[in-house]
Amino acid sequence: MAYSSVNPSNGERIKQFEPLNDQQLEDKLATAQRCYLTWKQKTYTERALIIGTAAELMASRVDEFARLATLEMGKRINEARGEVQFSADILGYYAKNAERFLAPKELNPQIGDAHMESSPIGVIFGVEPWNFPYYQLARVAGPHLMAGNVLVIKHAGCVPQCAIAFEQLLTDAGAPPGLYTNLLISHEQSNRVVADARIKGVALTGSVAAGRSIAALAGQNLKPSSMELGGSDAFIVLEDADLEHAVKWAVWGRMYNAGQTCCAAKRFIVVEQLADAFLSKFKAALAALKAGDPMDEKTTLGPLSTESALLQLLEQVDRAVAGGAQVIMGGKRIDRPGSFMAPTILTDVKPDNPAFRDEFFGPVAMFFRVKDEDAAIALANDSDFGLGGSVFTQDILRGRRVASRVETGMMFINNISWSDAELPFGGIKDSGYGRELGSMGIQAFVNKKLVRYAALEAPV
């Protein structure tokens, strides 16, 4: 597997990295295992000193980290700064709250007393994607290191410098060798890591195909896993919605990070009364976006992460059209250097079209008009995915009722504010299982041990 930095805004190759050989990988796994034997004994205060320092360092170096993300995967610089700050906030959140989240919980048996206590389980293997090169790392590093585990991480091949920078951040914060280890390894080596006896849990964020493969291997080795996979989130607009408000969120929800977000708005489901007006305003807003250098704060449309990502998206659009879909705007790459795609809207996507069940990981929106609320919910639920979704209505109670009926891991009413350190993140169906962030995010890889005392005689 190649690890190389290529600037997607101009195609320039910046730097290439060699994968670890098998002996180097073994040395890193052995170091991680040794670190765990001492790290698990540390108090929460001792752990928080390092993780909290990492949070402070990251917050103090926002521009440095952000420019690297923009350089490697094309994220617009303002979005990159926001990601870095959020990543720092996540680390700080768990440094502050981990002890409270994992405090022993008293139980009330009929006889005697009992409690549940939480303890770490060992070395955790993370496989993380490129679209949020720091946030994806922070949301496993914060909780699982504070829980007393240690991490070895295989990051995506197109963001090696971001991966190295995050590992260095932990080192700069005082992390002992092996606490957090970046692994530049092949897919075959990755499979061996999952099966390695020293690995006690597996966390993956990525594609459905990657999730099936890694989850199956973890299951064969009886290891707990969490899977945060793709999505094709519904964006439901009811007839009583604030149209201007909904359109602004529609543009942000589809175009944030150039549309390369698992929980982005991807299927726009609009009740008939507002469908024409919504579509007209949505098209105009997307058409106003201007492609440019993602380092320039005035740029409103950045590139896709790689040339291969752009080519895959173009192929998906072509398949959709061959299946009967209509392209009412975009559908092509932008004629300029770099991996830029024009904002695209597809209509007339029928259930027998491959696009109906696809995830478009980029600036491609599918638009559907429906008769009423019930039809909108039925269409939202007719998906193999179940990550997030949103509903727009001026009746908040109605919004809550709709949110409860949509089969997904997260629903948002009149917004698409996906992530907050305090709020659990995750999905169902082909979007995976498990939750990250919030109090739930630290529970995935801890041993929940029952301890009971009772003055009982043994049964005769």
DRENDO-1510 file (C-alpha; in Angstrom, 1 decimal, always signed):
<recs>
REC; n; res; u; v; w
REC; 1; MET; +0.0; +0.0; +0.0 .
REC; 2; ALA; +1.3; +3.4; -1.0 .
REC; 3; TYR; +1.5; +6.2; +1.6 .
REC; 4; SER; +2.0; +9.5; -0.4 .
REC; 5; SER; +1.0; +13.1; +0.0 .
REC; 6; VAL; -0.5; +14.5; -3.2 .
REC; 7; ASN; -2.0; +18.0; -3.2 .
REC; 8; PRO; -5.4; +17.4; -4.8 .
REC; 9; SER; -5.8; +21.1; -5.7 .
REC; 10; ASN; -3.0; +20.9; -8.3 .
REC; 11; GLY; -2.0; +17.2; -8.5 .
REC; 12; GLU; +1.5; +17.9; -7.2 .
REC; 13; ARG; +3.2; +14.9; -5.4 .
REC; 14; ILE; +4.7; +16.2; -2.2 .
REC; 15; LYS; +6.2; +13.3; -0.4 .
REC; 16; GLN; +6.1; +9.5; -0.3 .
REC; 17; PHE; +6.6; +7.2; +2.7 .
REC; 18; GLU; +7.6; +3.5; +2.8 .
REC; 19; PRO; +5.4; +1.1; +4.7 .
REC; 20; LEU; +6.8; -0.7; +7.7 .
REC; 21; ASN; +8.5; -4.0; +7.2 .
REC; 22; ASP; +7.3; -7.0; +9.3 .
REC; 23; GLN; +10.0; -6.6; +11.9 .
REC; 24; GLN; +9.3; -2.9; +12.3 .
REC; 25; LEU; +5.7; -3.7; +12.8 .
REC; 26; GLU; +6.5; -6.4; +15.4 .
REC; 27; ASP; +8.7; -4.0; +17.3 .
REC; 28; LYS; +5.9; -1.4; +17.4 .
REC; 29; LEU; +3.3; -3.9; +18.6 .
REC; 30; ALA; +5.7; -5.2; +21.3 .
REC; 31; THR; +6.3; -1.6; +22.5 .
REC; 32; ALA; +2.6; -0.9; +22.6 .
REC; 33; GLN; +2.0; -4.1; +24.7 .
REC; 34; ARG; +4.7; -3.1; +27.1 .
REC; 35; CYS; +3.3; +0.4; +27.4 .
REC; 36; TYR; -0.2; -1.0; +28.2 .
REC; 37; LEU; +1.2; -2.9; +31.2 .
REC; 38; THR; +2.2; +0.4; +32.9 .
REC; 39; TRP; -0.4; +2.7; +31.4 .
REC; 40; LYS; -3.3; +0.7; +32.7 .
REC; 41; GLN; -2.0; +1.3; +36.2 .
REC; 42; LYS; -2.0; +5.1; +35.9 .
REC; 43; THR; -4.6; +7.1; +37.6 .
REC; 44; TYR; -7.1; +9.2; +35.6 .
REC; 45; THR; -5.3; +12.3; +36.8 .
REC; 46; GLU; -2.0; +11.0; +35.4 .
REC; 47; ARG; -3.6; +10.0; +32.1 .
REC; 48; ALA; -5.4; +13.4; +31.9 .
REC; 49; LEU; -2.1; +15.2; +32.3 .
REC; 50; ILE; -0.9; +13.9; +29.0 .
REC; 51; ILE; -4.2; +13.9; +27.1 .
REC; 52; GLY; -5.1; +17.3; +28.4 .
REC; 53; THR; -1.7; +18.6; +27.4 .
REC; 54; ALA; -2.2; +17.2; +23.9 .
REC; 55; ALA; -5.5; +19.1; +23.7 .
REC; 56; GLU; -3.8; +22.4; +24.7 .
REC; 57; LEU; -0.9; +21.9; +22.3 .
REC; 58; MET; -3.3; +21.1; +19.4 .
REC; 59; ALA; -5.4; +24.2; +20.2 .
REC; 60; SER; -2.2; +26.3; +20.2 .
REC; 61; ARG; -1.1; +25.0; +16.8 .
REC; 62; VAL; -4.4; +25.2; +14.9 .
REC; 63; ASP; -3.0; +26.8; +11.7 .
REC; 64; GLU; +0.0; +24.4; +11.5 .
REC; 65; PHE; -2.3; +21.3; +11.7 .
REC; 66; ALA; -4.9; +22.9; +9.5 .
REC; 67; ARG; -2.5; +23.7; +6.6 .
REC; 68; LEU; -1.3; +20.2; +6.6 .
REC; 69; ALA; -4.8; +18.8; +6.2 .
REC; 70; THR; -5.5; +21.3; +3.4 .
REC; 71; LEU; -2.3; +20.3; +1.7 .
REC; 72; GLU; -2.9; +16.6; +1.8 .
REC; 73; MET; -6.6; +16.1; +1.2 .
REC; 74; GLY; -7.8; +19.5; +0.0 .
REC; 75; LYS; -10.1; +20.5; +2.9 .
REC; 76; ARG; -10.8; +24.2; +2.7 .
REC; 77; ILE; -8.6; +26.0; +5.2 .
REC; 78; ASN; -11.5; +27.4; +7.3 .
REC; 79; GLU; -13.0; +23.9; +7.6 .
REC; 80; ALA; -9.6; +22.5; +8.4 .
REC; 81; ARG; -9.1; +25.0; +11.3 .
REC; 82; GLY; -12.5; +24.0; +12.6 .
REC; 83; GLU; -11.6; +20.3; +12.5 .
REC; 84; VAL; -8.4; +20.9; +14.4 .
REC; 85; GLN; -10.1; +22.9; +17.1 .
REC; 86; PHE; -12.8; +20.3; +17.5 .
REC; 87; SER; -10.2; +17.6; +17.7 .
REC; 88; ALA; -8.5; +19.5; +20.5 .
REC; 89; ASP; -11.9; +19.9; +22.3 .
REC; 90; ILE; -12.5; +16.2; +22.1 .
REC; 91; LEU; -9.2; +15.3; +23.7 .
REC; 92; GLY; -9.8; +17.9; +26.4 .
REC; 93; TYR; -13.4; +16.6; +27.0 .
REC; 94; TYR; -12.2; +13.1; +27.8 .
REC; 95; ALA; -9.3; +14.3; +29.9 .
REC; 96; LYS; -11.9; +16.1; +32.0 .
REC; 97; ASN; -14.7; +13.6; +32.1 .
REC; 98; ALA; -13.3; +10.1; +31.7 .
REC; 99; GLU; -13.1; +9.3; +35.4 .
REC; 100; ARG; -16.8; +10.3; +35.9 .
REC; 101; PHE; -17.9; +8.3; +32.9 .
REC; 102; LEU; -16.1; +5.1; +34.1 .
REC; 103; ALA; -16.8; +5.5; +37.8 .
REC; 104; PRO; -18.1; +2.4; +39.6 .
REC; 105; LYS; -21.8; +2.0; +39.5 .
REC; 106; GLU; -23.6; +0.7; +42.5 .
REC; 107; LEU; -26.2; -2.0; +42.0 .
REC; 108; ASN; -29.0; -3.1; +44.3 .
REC; 109; PRO; -29.2; -6.8; +44.6 .
REC; 110; GLN; -31.9; -8.4; +46.9 .
REC; 111; ILE; -29.1; -9.7; +49.1 .
REC; 112; GLY; -25.7; -8.1; +49.9 .
REC; 113; ASP; -24.2; -5.4; +47.8 .
REC; 114; ALA; -22.7; -5.2; +44.3 .
REC; 115; HIS; -21.2; -2.8; +41.8 .
REC; 116; MET; -20.0; -2.6; +38.3 .
REC; 117; GLU; -16.5; -1.4; +37.6 .
REC; 118; SER; -14.7; -0.5; +34.4 .
REC; 119; SER; -11.2; -1.4; +33.5 .
REC; 120; PRO; -9.1; -1.3; +30.3 .
REC; 121; ILE; -8.7; -4.3; +28.1 .
REC; 122; GLY; -5.4; -3.8; +26.2 .
REC; 123; VAL; -4.1; -2.7; +22.9 .
REC; 124; ILE; -6.8; -1.4; +20.5 .
REC; 125; PHE; -6.3; -1.3; +16.8 .
REC; 126; GLY; -7.9; +1.6; +14.9 .
REC; 127; VAL; -8.4; +1.9; +11.1 .
REC; 128; GLU; -9.2; +5.4; +10.2 .
REC; 129; PRO; -10.2; +7.3; +6.9 .
REC; 130; TRP; -8.8; +10.4; +5.3 .
REC; 131; ASN; -11.8; +12.7; +5.2 .
REC; 132; PHE; -11.3; +14.1; +8.7 .
REC; 133; PRO; -7.6; +13.3; +9.3 .
REC; 134; TYR; -7.4; +14.6; +12.9 .
REC; 135; TYR; -11.0; +14.3; +14.1 .
REC; 136; GLN; -11.2; +10.6; +13.3 .
REC; 137; LEU; -8.0; +10.1; +15.4 .
REC; 138; ALA; -9.1; +12.3; +18.3 .
REC; 139; ARG; -12.4; +10.6; +18.7 .
REC; 140; VAL; -10.7; +7.3; +19.4 .
REC; 141; ALA; -7.6; +8.6; +21.1 .
REC; 142; GLY; -9.4; +10.7; +23.6 .
REC; 143; PRO; -11.7; +8.1; +25.1 .
REC; 144; HIS; -9.7; +4.9; +24.7 .
REC; 145; LEU; -6.4; +6.3; +26.0 .
REC; 146; MET; -8.2; +7.9; +29.0 .
REC; 147; ALA; -9.9; +4.5; +29.7 .
REC; 148; GLY; -6.4; +3.0; +30.1 .
REC; 149; ASN; -6.0; +1.3; +26.8 .
REC; 150; VAL; -3.3; +2.0; +24.3 .
REC; 151; LEU; -3.7; +2.5; +20.5 .
REC; 152; VAL; -2.1; +1.4; +17.3 .
REC; 153; ILE; -3.6; +3.1; +14.3 .
REC; 154; LYS; -3.6; +2.5; +10.5 .
REC; 155; HIS; -4.5; +5.8; +8.9 .
REC; 156; ALA; -5.4; +6.3; +5.3 .
REC; 157; GLY; -2.7; +6.2; +2.6 .
REC; 158; CYS; -3.3; +9.7; +1.3 .
REC; 159; VAL; -2.8; +11.6; +4.6 .
REC; 160; PRO; +0.5; +10.2; +6.0 .
REC; 161; GLN; +1.8; +13.6; +7.1 .
REC; 162; CYS; -1.4; +14.2; +9.1 .
REC; 163; ALA; -1.1; +10.8; +10.7 .
REC; 164; ILE; +2.6; +11.4; +11.6 .
REC; 165; ALA; +1.7; +14.9; +13.0 .
REC; 166; PHE; -0.9; +13.5; +15.3 .
REC; 167; GLU; +1.4; +10.8; +16.7 .
REC; 168; GLN; +4.0; +13.5; +17.3 .
REC; 169; LEU; +1.4; +15.6; +19.1 .
REC; 170; LEU; +1.0; +12.8; +21.7 .
REC; 171; THR; +4.8; +12.5; +22.0 .
REC; 172; ASP; +5.1; +16.2; +22.5 .
REC; 173; ALA; +2.5; +16.0; +25.2 .
REC; 174; GLY; +4.6; +13.5; +27.2 .
REC; 175; ALA; +3.1; +10.2; +26.0 .
REC; 176; PRO; +5.3; +7.2; +26.8 .
REC; 177; PRO; +6.6; +5.1; +23.8 .
REC; 178; GLY; +3.8; +2.8; +22.6 .
REC; 179; LEU; +0.9; +4.8; +24.0 .
REC; 180; TYR; -0.2; +6.0; +20.6 .
REC; 181; THR; +1.4; +4.4; +17.5 .
REC; 182; ASN; +0.9; +5.3; +13.9 .
REC; 183; LEU; +1.3; +2.2; +11.6 .
REC; 184; LEU; +2.2; +2.7; +7.9 .
REC; 185; ILE; +1.2; -0.8; +6.9 .
REC; 186; SER; -0.3; -2.7; +4.1 .
REC; 187; HIS; -3.8; -4.2; +4.0 .
REC; 188; GLU; -2.3; -7.7; +4.5 .
REC; 189; GLN; -0.4; -6.5; +7.5 .
REC; 190; SER; -3.5; -4.8; +8.8 .
REC; 191; ASN; -5.3; -8.2; +8.7 .
REC; 192; ARG; -2.5; -9.7; +10.7 .
REC; 193; VAL; -2.7; -7.0; +13.3 .
REC; 194; VAL; -6.4; -7.7; +13.8 .
REC; 195; ALA; -5.7; -11.4; +14.4 .
REC; 196; ASP; -2.7; -10.7; +16.6 .
REC; 197; ALA; -3.3; -12.0; +20.2 .
REC; 198; ARG; -2.1; -8.7; +21.7 .
REC; 199; ILE; -4.9; -6.8; +20.0 .
REC; 200; LYS; -8.0; -6.8; +22.2 .
REC; 201; GLY; -10.4; -4.6; +20.2 .
REC; 202; VAL; -10.8; -3.1; +16.7 .
REC; 203; ALA; -12.3; +0.3; +15.8 .
REC; 204; LEU; -12.9; +1.2; +12.1 .
REC; 205; THR; -14.3; +4.2; +10.3 .
REC; 206; GLY; -14.6; +3.6; +6.6 .
REC; 207; SER; -16.5; +2.0; +3.8 .
REC; 208; VAL; -19.1; -0.7; +4.1 .
REC; 209; ALA; -16.7; -3.1; +2.3 .
REC; 210; ALA; -13.9; -2.4; +4.7 .
REC; 211; GLY; -16.3; -2.7; +7.6 .
REC; 212; ARG; -17.5; -6.1; +6.5 .
REC; 213; SER; -13.9; -7.4; +6.1 .
REC; 214; ILE; -12.5; -6.1; +9.3 .
REC; 215; ALA; -15.6; -6.9; +11.4 .
REC; 216; ALA; -15.6; -10.4; +10.1 .
REC; 217; LEU; -11.9; -10.9; +11.0 .
REC; 218; ALA; -12.5; -9.4; +14.5 .
REC; 219; GLY; -15.4; -11.7; +15.0 .
REC; 220; GLN; -13.4; -14.7; +14.0 .
REC; 221; ASN; -10.9; -13.8; +16.7 .
REC; 222; LEU; -13.7; -13.0; +19.2 .
REC; 223; LYS; -12.7; -9.4; +19.6 .
REC; 224; PRO; -15.1; -6.5; +20.3 .
REC; 225; SER; -15.3; -4.0; +17.5 .
REC; 226; SER; -17.0; -0.7; +16.6 .
REC; 227; MET; -17.8; +0.1; +13.0 .
REC; 228; GLU; -18.7; +3.6; +11.7 .
REC; 229; LEU; -19.4; +3.2; +8.0 .
REC; 230; GLY; -21.1; +5.0; +5.2 .
REC; 231; GLY; -24.4; +6.8; +5.0 .
REC; 232; SER; -27.0; +8.2; +2.6 .
REC; 233; ASP; -28.7; +10.6; +4.9 .
REC; 234; ALA; -32.2; +11.9; +4.2 .
REC; 235; PHE; -32.8; +15.6; +4.3 .
REC; 236; ILE; -36.6; +15.9; +4.7 .
REC; 237; VAL; -38.3; +19.2; +4.0 .
REC; 238; LEU; -42.0; +19.4; +5.1 .
REC; 239; GLU; -44.5; +21.8; +3.7 .
REC; 240; ASP; -44.4; +24.1; +6.8 .
REC; 241; ALA; -40.6; +24.4; +6.8 .
REC; 242; ASP; -38.8; +27.8; +6.8 .
REC; 243; LEU; -37.6; +27.5; +3.1 .
REC; 244; GLU; -34.6; +29.9; +3.4 .
REC; 245; HIS; -33.4; +28.3; +6.5 .
REC; 246; ALA; -33.7; +24.8; +5.0 .
REC; 247; VAL; -31.8; +25.7; +1.8 .
REC; 248; LYS; -28.9; +27.2; +3.7 .
REC; 249; TRP; -28.6; +23.9; +5.7 .
REC; 250; ALA; -29.0; +21.9; +2.5 .
REC; 251; VAL; -26.0; +23.6; +0.9 .
REC; 252; TRP; -23.9; +23.2; +4.0 .
REC; 253; GLY; -25.1; +19.7; +4.6 .
REC; 254; ARG; -24.2; +18.5; +1.1 .
REC; 255; MET; -21.1; +20.6; +0.4 .
REC; 256; TYR; -19.2; +20.7; +3.7 .
REC; 257; ASN; -15.9; +19.0; +3.2 .
REC; 258; ALA; -16.6; +19.0; -0.5 .
REC; 259; GLY; -19.4; +16.5; +0.3 .
REC; 260; GLN; -16.9; +13.9; +1.6 .
REC; 261; THR; -18.7; +13.2; +4.9 .
REC; 262; CYS; -20.4; +10.0; +5.9 .
REC; 263; CYS; -23.2; +11.8; +7.6 .
REC; 264; ALA; -23.7; +14.5; +4.9 .
REC; 265; ALA; -27.2; +15.2; +3.6 .
REC; 266; LYS; -27.3; +13.1; +0.4 .
REC; 267; ARG; -31.0; +12.4; -0.3 .
REC; 268; PHE; -33.1; +15.6; -0.4 .
REC; 269; ILE; -36.8; +14.5; +0.1 .
REC; 270; VAL; -39.1; +17.5; -0.3 .
REC; 271; VAL; -42.9; +17.5; +0.1 .
REC; 272; GLU; -44.6; +18.5; -3.1 .
REC; 273; GLN; -45.9; +22.0; -2.0 .
REC; 274; LEU; -42.3; +23.2; -1.5 .
REC; 275; ALA; -40.4; +21.0; -4.0 .
REC; 276; ASP; -40.1; +23.4; -7.0 .
REC; 277; ALA; -39.2; +26.4; -4.8 .
REC; 278; PHE; -36.7; +24.4; -2.8 .
REC; 279; LEU; -35.1; +23.0; -5.9 .
REC; 280; SER; -34.8; +26.4; -7.6 .
REC; 281; LYS; -33.1; +28.0; -4.6 .
REC; 282; PHE; -30.9; +25.0; -3.9 .
REC; 283; LYS; -29.6; +25.0; -7.6 .
REC; 284; ALA; -28.9; +28.7; -7.4 .
REC; 285; ALA; -27.0; +28.4; -4.1 .
REC; 286; LEU; -24.9; +25.5; -5.4 .
REC; 287; ALA; -24.2; +27.4; -8.7 .
REC; 288; ALA; -22.8; +30.3; -6.7 .
REC; 289; LEU; -20.0; +28.2; -5.2 .
REC; 290; LYS; -16.6; +29.0; -6.7 .
REC; 291; ALA; -13.8; +26.5; -7.1 .
REC; 292; GLY; -10.4; +27.6; -6.0 .
REC; 293; ASP; -7.3; +27.1; -4.0 .
REC; 294; PRO; -8.4; +25.5; -0.7 .
REC; 295; MET; -5.7; +27.5; +1.1 .
REC; 296; ASP; -7.5; +30.7; +0.1 .
REC; 297; GLU; -10.2; +31.7; +2.7 .
REC; 298; LYS; -12.4; +33.1; -0.1 .
REC; 299; THR; -12.6; +29.7; -1.9 .
REC; 300; THR; -16.1; +28.2; -1.5 .
REC; 301; LEU; -15.6; +24.9; -3.4 .
REC; 302; GLY; -12.5; +22.8; -2.7 .
REC; 303; PRO; -11.2; +19.7; -4.5 .
REC; 304; LEU; -12.0; +16.1; -3.8 .
REC; 305; SER; -9.3; +14.3; -1.8 .
REC; 306; THR; -7.7; +12.4; -4.6 .
REC; 307; GLU; -8.0; +12.0; -8.4 .
REC; 308; SER; -9.2; +8.4; -7.9 .
REC; 309; ALA; -12.1; +9.7; -5.6 .
REC; 310; LEU; -13.1; +12.1; -8.4 .
REC; 311; LEU; -13.0; +9.4; -11.1 .
REC; 312; GLN; -15.1; +7.0; -8.9 .
REC; 313; LEU; -17.7; +9.7; -8.3 .
REC; 314; LEU; -17.9; +10.5; -12.0 .
REC; 315; GLU; -18.4; +6.8; -12.8 .
REC; 316; GLN; -21.2; +6.6; -10.3 .
REC; 317; VAL; -23.0; +9.6; -11.9 .
REC; 318; ASP; -22.6; +8.0; -15.3 .
REC; 319; ARG; -24.1; +4.7; -14.0 .
REC; 320; ALA; -27.0; +6.7; -12.5 .
REC; 321; VAL; -27.7; +8.4; -15.8 .
REC; 322; ALA; -27.5; +5.0; -17.6 .
REC; 323; GLY; -30.1; +3.8; -15.1 .
REC; 324; GLY; -32.5; +6.6; -16.0 .
REC; 325; ALA; -31.5; +9.5; -13.6 .
REC; 326; GLN; -31.5; +13.0; -14.9 .
REC; 327; VAL; -28.6; +15.4; -14.3 .
REC; 328; ILE; -30.2; +18.9; -13.8 .
REC; 329; MET; -26.9; +20.6; -12.9 .
REC; 330; GLY; -23.2; +19.6; -12.8 .
REC; 331; GLY; -22.3; +16.0; -13.4 .
REC; 332; LYS; -18.8; +16.7; -14.7 .
REC; 333; ARG; -15.3; +17.6; -13.4 .
REC; 334; ILE; -14.4; +21.3; -13.4 .
REC; 335; ASP; -12.0; +22.3; -16.2 .
REC; 336; ARG; -9.1; +23.4; -14.1 .
REC; 337; PRO; -6.0; +21.8; -12.5 .
REC; 338; GLY; -6.8; +19.5; -9.6 .
REC; 339; SER; -9.5; +17.0; -8.7 .
REC; 340; PHE; -12.5; +19.4; -8.7 .
REC; 341; MET; -16.1; +18.3; -9.4 .
REC; 342; ALA; -19.0; +20.6; -10.2 .
REC; 343; PRO; -21.9; +20.5; -7.7 .
REC; 344; THR; -24.4; +18.0; -9.1 .
REC; 345; ILE; -28.1; +17.3; -8.6 .
REC; 346; LEU; -29.7; +14.1; -9.8 .
REC; 347; THR; -33.5; +13.7; -10.2 .
REC; 348; ASP; -35.7; +10.8; -11.3 .
REC; 349; VAL; -33.7; +8.3; -9.4 .
REC; 350; LYS; -35.9; +5.2; -9.3 .
REC; 351; PRO; -35.6; +2.2; -6.9 .
REC; 352; ASP; -34.2; +0.0; -9.7 .
REC; 353; ASN; -31.4; +2.5; -10.4 .
REC; 354; PRO; -28.0; +1.6; -8.7 .
REC; 355; ALA; -27.8; +5.2; -7.5 .
REC; 356; PHE; -30.9; +4.7; -5.3 .
REC; 357; ARG; -28.9; +2.7; -2.9 .
REC; 358; ASP; -25.4; +4.2; -3.5 .
REC; 359; GLU; -23.5; +6.5; -1.3 .
REC; 360; PHE; -22.1; +9.5; -3.3 .
REC; 361; PHE; -19.0; +10.6; -1.4 .
REC; 362; GLY; -18.7; +14.0; -2.9 .
REC; 363; PRO; -20.8; +17.0; -4.1 .
REC; 364; VAL; -23.7; +15.0; -5.6 .
REC; 365; ALA; -27.2; +15.4; -4.3 .
REC; 366; MET; -30.2; +13.2; -5.1 .
REC; 367; PHE; -33.5; +15.1; -5.2 .
REC; 368; PHE; -36.9; +13.4; -4.6 .
REC; 369; ARG; -40.4; +15.0; -4.4 .
REC; 370; VAL; -43.0; +13.2; -2.3 .
REC; 371; LYS; -46.7; +13.6; -1.6 .
REC; 372; ASP; -46.7; +14.1; +2.2 .
REC; 373; GLU; -45.0; +13.4; +5.5 .
REC; 374; ASP; -45.7; +9.7; +5.5 .
REC; 375; ALA; -44.2; +9.3; +2.0 .
REC; 376; ALA; -41.1; +11.2; +3.1 .
REC; 377; ILE; -40.6; +8.9; +6.0 .
REC; 378; ALA; -41.1; +5.8; +3.9 .
REC; 379; LEU; -38.6; +7.0; +1.4 .
REC; 380; ALA; -36.1; +8.0; +4.1 .
REC; 381; ASN; -36.3; +4.5; +5.5 .
REC; 382; ASP; -36.0; +2.8; +2.1 .
REC; 383; SER; -32.2; +2.7; +2.4 .
REC; 384; ASP; -29.5; +0.2; +3.3 .
REC; 385; PHE; -27.9; +2.9; +5.4 .
REC; 386; GLY; -28.9; +4.3; +8.7 .
REC; 387; LEU; -26.4; +6.9; +9.9 .
REC; 388; GLY; -28.0; +10.3; +10.2 .
REC; 389; GLY; -30.8; +12.4; +8.8 .
REC; 390; SER; -32.7; +15.6; +9.3 .
REC; 391; VAL; -36.2; +17.1; +9.1 .
REC; 392; PHE; -37.2; +20.7; +8.6 .
REC; 393; THR; -40.5; +21.9; +9.9 .
REC; 394; GLN; -41.6; +24.9; +12.0 .
REC; 395; ASP; -43.6; +22.5; +14.3 .
REC; 396; ILE; -41.0; +21.2; +16.7 .
REC; 397; LEU; -43.3; +18.5; +18.1 .
REC; 398; ARG; -44.0; +17.3; +14.5 .
REC; 399; GLY; -40.2; +17.3; +13.9 .
REC; 400; ARG; -39.7; +15.1; +16.9 .
REC; 401; ARG; -42.4; +12.7; +15.8 .
REC; 402; VAL; -40.8; +12.4; +12.3 .
REC; 403; ALA; -37.4; +12.0; +13.9 .
REC; 404; SER; -38.6; +9.1; +16.0 .
REC; 405; ARG; -40.0; +7.3; +12.9 .
REC; 406; VAL; -36.9; +7.5; +10.7 .
REC; 407; GLU; -34.7; +4.4; +11.1 .
REC; 408; THR; -31.3; +5.9; +11.7 .
REC; 409; GLY; -28.7; +6.4; +14.4 .
REC; 410; MET; -29.0; +10.2; +14.5 .
REC; 411; MET; -31.7; +12.7; +13.6 .
REC; 412; PHE; -31.6; +16.5; +13.6 .
REC; 413; ILE; -34.5; +18.9; +13.6 .
REC; 414; ASN; -34.0; +22.1; +11.6 .
REC; 415; ASN; -30.2; +21.7; +11.6 .
REC; 416; ILE; -27.5; +19.2; +10.7 .
REC; 417; SER; -25.2; +19.8; +13.6 .
REC; 418; TRP; -23.6; +16.3; +13.5 .
REC; 419; SER; -20.9; +16.3; +16.0 .
REC; 420; ASP; -20.4; +17.6; +19.5 .
REC; 421; ALA; -18.0; +16.0; +22.0 .
REC; 422; GLU; -20.9; +15.4; +24.4 .
REC; 423; LEU; -23.2; +13.7; +21.8 .
REC; 424; PRO; -22.9; +10.1; +20.8 .
REC; 425; PHE; -22.2; +9.5; +17.1 .
REC; 426; GLY; -23.0; +6.3; +15.1 .
REC; 427; GLY; -25.6; +4.4; +13.0 .
REC; 428; ILE; -27.4; +1.2; +12.3 .
REC; 429; LYS; -27.9; -1.1; +9.3 .
REC; 430; ASP; -25.0; -0.8; +6.8 .
REC; 431; SER; -23.8; +2.3; +8.6 .
REC; 432; GLY; -22.3; +0.1; +11.2 .
REC; 433; TYR; -22.7; -0.3; +15.0 .
REC; 434; GLY; -21.4; +1.1; +18.2 .
REC; 435; ARG; -21.2; +4.8; +19.3 .
REC; 436; GLU; -18.3; +7.2; +19.5 .
REC; 437; LEU; -18.2; +10.5; +21.5 .
REC; 438; GLY; -20.2; +11.4; +24.5 .
REC; 439; SER; -20.3; +9.2; +27.6 .
REC; 440; MET; -21.1; +6.2; +25.3 .
REC; 441; GLY; -17.9; +6.6; +23.3 .
REC; 442; ILE; -15.6; +5.6; +26.1 .
REC; 443; GLN; -17.5; +2.3; +26.9 .
REC; 444; ALA; -16.6; +0.4; +23.7 .
REC; 445; PHE; -13.4; -1.2; +24.9 .
REC; 446; VAL; -13.6; -1.5; +28.7 .
REC; 447; ASN; -14.3; -4.5; +30.8 .
REC; 448; LYS; -17.6; -4.1; +32.7 .
REC; 449; LYS; -16.9; -6.2; +35.7 .
REC; 450; LEU; -19.5; -7.2; +38.3 .
REC; 451; VAL; -18.2; -7.3; +41.9 .
REC; 452; ARG; -20.6; -8.7; +44.5 .
REC; 453; TYR; -20.5; -9.4; +48.2 .
REC; 454; ALA; -23.2; -11.4; +49.9 .
REC; 455; ALA; -23.2; -13.3; +53.3 .
REC; 456; LEU; -24.7; -16.5; +51.8 .
REC; 457; GLU; -24.2; -20.1; +52.6 .
REC; 458; ALA; -23.4; -22.4; +49.7 .
REC; 459; PRO; -26.4; -24.3; +48.4 .
REC; 460; VAL; -26.6; -27.9; +49.7 .
</recs>
